[in-house]
Amino acid sequence: MNHLMSYLPFLIPVAVIELALAVMALVHVLRHNTYRFGNRIFWVIVVLVLEIIGPILYFTIGRGDE
């Protein structure tokens, strides 16, 4: 338990960043219809299942031109 408490100052910001990225990516996926690669269902699954990597993948290779 002591080890967890020592990592807590690092884990809280990482969890907040991951949650914010996932919410932003999910909102963007649901509001837009064009993607460079894949479709809406694919990107929702990627964003939700791959946690921190999924939103980063969406914003780098999946988001279509506005």
C-alpha positions in Angstrom: 0.0 0.0 0.0 2.9 2.3 0.7 4.2 1.9 -2.8 0.8 2.9 -4.3 0.7 6.0 -2.2 4.2 7.0 -3.4 3.0 6.8 -7.0 -0.3 8.5 -6.4 1.0 12.0 -7.4 2.0 10.6 -10.8 -1.1 8.4 -11.3 -3.7 11.0 -10.7 -2.6 13.4 -13.5 -2.2 10.5 -15.9 -5.7 9.2 -15.2 -7.1 12.7 -15.6 -5.3 13.2 -19.0 -6.4 9.8 -20.2 -10.1 10.5 -19.3 -10.0 13.9 -20.9 -8.5 12.5 -24.1 -11.0 9.7 -24.2 -14.0 12.1 -23.7 -12.7 14.6 -26.3 -12.0 11.8 -28.9 -15.4 10.1 -28.3 -17.3 13.4 -28.6 -15.4 14.2 -31.8 -16.1 10.7 -33.2 -19.8 11.0 -32.5 -20.2 14.5 -33.9 -18.3 14.0 -37.2 -19.0 11.7 -40.1 -15.8 11.8 -42.0 -12.7 9.8 -41.1 -9.4 9.2 -42.9 -9.5 5.5 -42.0 -12.3 3.3 -40.7 -15.8 4.1 -39.6 -17.6 5.4 -36.5 -18.1 2.1 -34.8 -14.4 1.2 -35.3 -13.2 4.5 -33.8 -15.6 4.2 -30.8 -14.2 0.8 -30.0 -10.6 1.9 -30.5 -11.0 5.0 -28.3 -12.8 3.1 -25.5 -10.8 -0.2 -25.5 -7.2 1.1 -26.1 -7.5 3.7 -23.3 -4.7 6.3 -23.7 -3.4 5.0 -27.0 -6.8 4.9 -28.7 -7.6 8.7 -28.5 -4.0 9.5 -29.6 -4.4 7.2 -32.6 -7.7 8.8 -33.5 -6.4 12.3 -33.3 -3.3 11.5 -35.3 -4.5 9.1 -38.0 -8.3 8.8 -37.8 -9.7 12.3 -37.7 -10.9 13.3 -41.2 -10.6 16.8 -42.7 -13.2 19.2 -41.5 
